[in-house]
Amino acid sequence: MNPTTALYFAALTTAQGATLRAGAAGAAFLAGVALASLLWQQTLVVIGTFAGSRISPTARTWTFRLGYGLVAAYALKIAFPLPAL
């Protein structure tokens, strides 16, 4: 689970708590979130499959390094936030 997405939806549901307490509105919100998440994950799978079979092994290695580097940098940013100015 993406922590930023989880935080966003937690803030959104907290802010809209009164509206989402109604059975139909809450169910529609939950169904919409689940459908959007499923479609996004499937889109990433299709793009990954398409790109993975067409790029060279060297490009694939650098793509992995870049991706893992971004995740590590984001983890460090969360673990050690910059002081507020």
C-alpha positions in Angstrom: 0.0 0.0 0.0 1.2 3.4 -0.9 1.5 5.5 2.3 0.8 8.8 0.6 -2.4 7.4 -0.9 -3.5 5.9 2.4 -2.9 9.3 4.1 -4.8 11.1 1.4 -7.8 8.8 1.8 -7.7 9.0 5.5 -7.7 12.8 5.4 -10.5 12.8 2.8 -12.7 10.4 4.8 -12.1 12.3 8.0 -13.0 15.6 6.3 -16.1 14.1 4.7 -17.1 11.9 7.6 -20.6 13.2 8.0 -21.4 12.8 4.3 -19.9 9.3 4.1 -21.8 7.9 7.1 -24.9 7.5 5.0 -24.9 3.9 3.8 -25.2 4.7 0.1 -22.6 7.5 0.0 -20.1 5.4 2.0 -20.6 2.3 -0.1 -20.3 4.4 -3.4 -17.1 6.0 -2.1 -15.6 2.6 -1.1 -16.6 1.1 -4.4 -15.1 4.0 -6.3 -11.8 3.8 -4.4 -11.6 0.0 -5.0 -12.4 0.4 -8.7 -9.9 3.2 -9.2 -7.2 1.3 -7.4 -7.9 -1.8 -9.4 -7.8 0.1 -12.7 -4.6 1.9 -11.8 -2.9 -1.4 -10.8 -4.0 -3.1 -14.0 -2.8 -0.1 -16.1 0.6 -0.4 -14.4 0.7 -4.1 -15.2 -0.1 -3.5 -18.9 2.5 -0.7 -19.2 5.1 -2.9 -17.5 4.4 -5.9 -19.7 4.5 -3.8 -22.8 7.7 -2.0 -21.8 9.4 -5.0 -20.2 9.3 -7.0 -23.4 10.7 -4.2 -25.5 13.5 -2.6 -23.6 17.1 -3.9 -23.5 18.5 -5.7 -20.5 20.8 -2.7 -19.8 17.8 -0.2 -19.9 15.9 -2.6 -17.6 18.7 -2.7 -15.1 18.9 1.1 -15.0 15.1 1.4 -14.7 15.3 -0.9 -11.6 18.1 1.1 -10.1 16.3 4.3 -10.6 13.0 2.9 -9.2 14.7 1.5 -6.1 16.7 4.7 -5.7 13.5 6.8 -5.7 11.8 4.5 -3.2 14.9 4.7 -0.9 15.0 8.5 -1.3 11.3 8.8 -0.4 11.8 6.5 2.6 14.7 8.7 3.8 12.5 11.8 3.3 9.8 10.3 5.5 12.2 9.0 8.1 14.2 12.3 8.4 11.9 15.2 7.5 13.4 18.6 6.9 12.9 21.2 9.6 10.1 23.7 9.0 11.2 27.1 7.9 
